[in-house]
Amino acid sequence: MGRALSSVEYLLLDIKYKIKMSKNYFKAIAILMGTVLGAGIFTVPYAIEKAGVLSFLIYFPILHSIQLILHLIYAEIILTTKESHRMVGYVGIYFNGFFKKIALLISIIGKHGTLVAYIILGGLFLHQLLSPVFGGDVFIYTVILFFLQTSIVLFGLKAIAKVEAFLTIFLVLALGVLTWRGLGYWELGNYELFNIENILLPYGVIFFAIGGQASIPEVCRLLKKEKRKIRSAIVWGTSLPILLISMFSFLIVGVTGDKTTPDILIGLATHVDIRLISLALVVGLLAIITSYIVISQSLKEIYWWDESMNKKLAWFLSAFIPFLLYLFGIRNLTGVIGLTGSITGGLYGIILISIYLKVQKKKKVKTVYRGYISNKMAFILIGAFILGAISELIDFLI
């Protein structure tokens, strides 16, 4: 028999355990924040400027509430179901095979579209940051960044959690400094109050920018031994980045006005000095890397967990399909983000709500989402998703 532990040793083990759990809690928040603070943050100012600042005050509170509900009910679905899956797998459990195929199609299109958007912006930002020193064209920098991010995904959740925590801290700090320095260029006269012609434009862009569903399974896995902290981590991990995106977007429009561009940097370059542009590029790169690796990991797990593919093959497909789409010429940033946000994002929301309506009937104890989604509330949310998807598709085609 082994030696009995002394009270001091028990105390030290307890302290060590609590420190580990605290680290996991902050890693969980960092992963969710890093996912939300993605490429979409750079397209929101353009949409707000075109639709008017009043749309900013309307869309952000509503879409924040909706995304928070979706994040919480996704966590509830994960905690209720014994098997480890992504959304596609949960559809297969709670519905039939036909709906699983539909969910697979939506997830693949949505996540690949998101990764294409990150590849486009990532290469652009890295090129603008480093080409004045090293030279070279955008494509070379895009390839370099792509292989760097893809390598991180190959190593799995532990590597991702560490990288996310580290990069998210720097991202928040850089975003704060950029906002503070940008106040010196801010002008109230740069805001347009309302533009009815573009009032629907911010819907898909903002919905895309503040979504973080892809990281919810990672949050649940990191806190699987302390499930009571999952709700808190999701609330903080969703709300803090949305607050930062709101402040950032409001500031950028106040600086660049009608010169605001879809990736903000061209418009920003005509108003501020080169040091602030470099800081903006650093913020952009951090935002893209933190989101890309989580989205790519979630796509890998769809192929691996839900479709039972070999792990390495799943990684290869999740990484190289979006890169091939980029090589074949899909590089319309606003179109990719708008369609991904409102259409596939909206359909994703419909799937989540449909699964949760079944889950809440059989689950007696609500551990994460403590509210109740009535059929009337579900109908309203699903209707909003459908109308948003239709309006974005019409706007894109016109």
N, C-alpha and C positions, 0 to 999 in steps of 0.2 A: 504493500500500500504506500502511496505517496505521502509526503509530509503535509500536515494541515497548514493552511495559510493563516498567518497572524492577522490581528485586526488592522495593523498598519498596512500590510500587503493588500488586504481587502479594500482599504481606503484608497490606496494608490491605484488599484485596478479600477475602482469605481470612478476615480477622477479621470483616468486615461480613457475610460469608456465614454464619459460625458464630453470630454474634449473632442473625441472622434465624432460623436453625434452632432456636436455643435458645428464642426467643420462640414459635415454632410448637409446640415441645414443651410448654411451659407453657400455651399456649393450648389445646392438645389435652386436657391434663389438666383444665383449667378447664371446657371444654365438657362433658366427661364428668361431672365433679363437679357442675356446675350442673344437669345433667339428672337425676342420681340424687337430688340434694337438692331434690326437688320437693314437690308438695302432699302426697304420701304421708307425709312426715315428721310431719305434724300428726295423722294418724290412727293411727299406730303406738302412741303411749302409751295410747290408749283400748283398743285390742285387747289390749295387754299387761296392763293393769289388769284387764280382764274375764277373761282366761285365766289370769292368775297369772304371777309373775315367773319361775317355772321354765320357762314356755313361751318367754320371752325368751332364756334360756340355751340352749334347744334349737333354736329356729327360726333365729336370726341366723347362727350358724356354718354350718349346713347350707345355708340359702338364699344366703348370701354365696358359698360355694363353687360352687353351681350357677350363680348369675348371672355370676360371674367366668369360668367355663367357657363359658357362652353368649356373653359378650362376646368372648372370645378366638377361639372358633371362627367367629363372625360375621366378625371381622377376617380370619381365614384364608380364608374364602370370598371376601371382597372382593379380597384380594391374589391369589388363584388365578385369578379370572375377569377377563378383559380389559375387558369392557364395564362401564360405570358404571350400577349399578342400586341399587334398594332391595330388600328381601326378596322382594317380589312378583316382580320381574324375575328374580331368581336361581332362584326356583321354576320360572318359565317356561323357563329355560335347562336345568335339571337334571331337570325332570319334564315332564309334558305340560300342555296348555292347561287341562284340567279342574282340576288341582291349582293352577294359577296363579289361576284364578277363586276357588277356596276361600281361597287365601292372601290375595288381594285383599280378599275379604269380611272375613276375620279382622283384617287390618291396618287397614282402614277403621273397623271397629267399635271395635277396641282404641284406636286413636289418637284418634278422635273422642270416645270415652268419656273418655280421659285429658284431652283439652282441655276437655271440659265440666266435669270436676272442678276444673281450674285456673280456669276462668271463675267457677264458684261461689265458690271460696275467695278468689280474687283480689279480686272485688268486695266480698266481706264484709270482708276485711282492710283494704282501702283506705278503705271507709266508716267502719270503727271507728277508723281512724287519723286521718282528716281531718274527719269530720262534726262533732266537737265544736267545730271552728273555723269550718268553711265551711257546715255544715248539709247538707241534701239526703238523699235516700234511697239505698238500696243499689243500685238499678238504675242510677242516674246514674253512680255510681263504677264499676260493672261495665262500662258502655259506654265510659267514658274509658280504663280500663285495657286493655280489649279492642283499641281502635283504636291505642293506643300500641304494644302488643306486635305487632299485625298489621303495622304500618308497618315495624318492624325486620325482620320476616321478608321483606317485599317487597324490601328492599335486598340480600338474599342472604348468602352465607357469610362474606365479609370483614367486613361489619357485625356479623353474629352473633358471630363469633370475638372481635372487639374488645369488644363489649358483655358477652359471657359472661365474658371474663377479668376485666374491671373489676368486674362485679357479684358474681362468685364470690368474689373477694378480700374484698369487704365482707360478703358473706354468711357466710363462715367466721369473720371477726372478730366480727360481730354475734352469731353463734351461740355463739362462745366466751365473750363478755361475758355473754350471757344465762344460759349454764350456770353461770358463776362467780358471778353475782349471785343466781341461784336457789338456790345451796347453803345460803344463810342460812335458807331456808324448808323445807329437806329434813327429813323424819322417817322413820326406819326402819319405824315402825309402820304406815305407809301402804301397805306392800306386802302383797299376798296371795300366798301361795306357789303355789297351784295350784287351778284350777277346771275340773273335768273337763267340765262342761256347755258351756264355751266354748273348749275346747282347740283346735278347728279354726279359730276366728275369726282368729287372727293370720296364718294361712298366706297368704291372698290379699292382705291388707293389706300385710304385709311384702314379699311378692314384688313387689307393685306399687311399693312405696316405694323399693326398692333396685335397680330395673331401669334400665338406661341404654342399651339396644340402639339406640335411635333416634339416638344421637350417634356410634356407631362409624364409620359412613361418613365423618363430618366429621373424626374423629380420623385415619383413614387418608389422607384427602385432605390434611390439614395436614402430615402426615409422609411424604408420598409420595416425597420425595427422601432420607429417612432412615428406611427401613422397619425397621431394627434397633431403633429407639426406640419402635415402636408397642406392642410387648408391655409395656414398662416403663410407658408412658403409661396403658395400659389397667389394669394392676395397681394403680398409684397412684390413677388416676381412679375406680376402682371401690371400692377398700379404704378410702381416707381418708373419703369421705362416709358409708360404712356405719359406720365407727367413730364419726363424729360423730352419726349418727342413733341409734346404740346408747346413747351417753352422754346425749344429749338426752332420749330416751324414758325411760331409767332415772331421770333426774333429775325429769322432769315427773310421773311416777307417784309418786315420793317426795315431791313437793310437794303434789299435789292428791288422791292416794289415790282413794277411791271417788267423788269428785266430778269425776274426769277425764271430759271430754266429747269427742265425735268430732273437734271442731276445736281442742281443748285450751283455747281462750281463755276460754270462759265459766267453766269450772272454775278456770282460773288466776286470773281476776279476783277470785274470792272469797278468795284466799290471799295475793296479793302486791300491792305498791303500783302506782299508775298508771304510773310510769316504766318498770317492768319489763314491764308490759302493752304499752306503746308500743314497747319494744325487741322484744318478741315479734312484734308486728305488722310491724315493719320486716323482721325475719328472714323472716316468712311471705311478704311481698311479694317480697323478693329471691329466695326459693326458687321461687316461682311463676313469676316473670318469666323466670328463667334456664332453667327447664324448658319453659315454654310455647313460647318461640321456637324451641327445638331440635326439639320434637315437631311443631310446626306446619311447620317447614322440612322435616322428614322426610316428612310427609304430602304436602306440596307436591311433593316429588320423586317420590313414588309416582305421583301423577297425571301429572307432567311426564316423568320418565324411563321408568317402567314402562308407562304407558298412553298415552304419546306425545301428551299434551294440550299446548295452548298454555301457555306459562309463566305468563302472567297469569291465565288461566282456572284453572290448577292452584292458584295462590296464592289465588284467590277462593274455590274450593271448600274448600280446607284451612282457610281462615279462617272462612267464614260458615256452613258446615253445623253445626259445634258451637255457634256462637252462636245459630243458629235453634233447635237442640234445647233450649238454655237458655231461649229465649223461649217455647217451647212447654211449659215446665214441668218439664223433667227437672232436678231440683235436690236429689235424695237423695244426699248426698255419700258416706256410708258404702256405700250400695248400688252406686253408680257405681264407686267405687274397688275394692271387694271383687270385683265381677264382672269388671272390667277386668283386675285383677291375676291372679286365679286362672284364669279361663276363657280370655280372649283371650291373656293373658300365657303361660299354660300351653301353649296351642295354638301360639303363636309359638315357644316352646321346642322343641316337637315338630318343627316345620318346620325350625328351625335344625339340630337334630341329624340329621334325615333328609338334608338337603343335605350336611352335613359327612361323613356316612358315604360318600357318593359322592366327595366332594372328596378325602378322605384316601387313597382307592384310587389316584387318578391323580397325586397330588402327592408327589414324592419328598423335597423339602426342606420341613420345617415351620418357618416363619419366626416365627409368633406362638404358636399353641397347639402345644406340643412334646410333648404327651402323645398317647395313642392311645385312641380310644373303641371299645371292643369291642362286639359285638352284645349281650352280656350287660349291659354298662354302659348302653348306649343303651336297652335294654328296661326297666331299672330307672328311669332318668330319665323316660322317656316314661310309664311306669306311675304314677310320682309326680305328674306333671303332670295325668294323666287323673283320678286319685283326688282331687287337690286341686280340680280344676274341678268334679267331681261334688258333692263335699262343700260347696263354696261355693254352688253352684246350689241344693242342697237347703236349706241354711241360709237363703239369701235368700228362697226360696219359703215356707218355714215362718214 
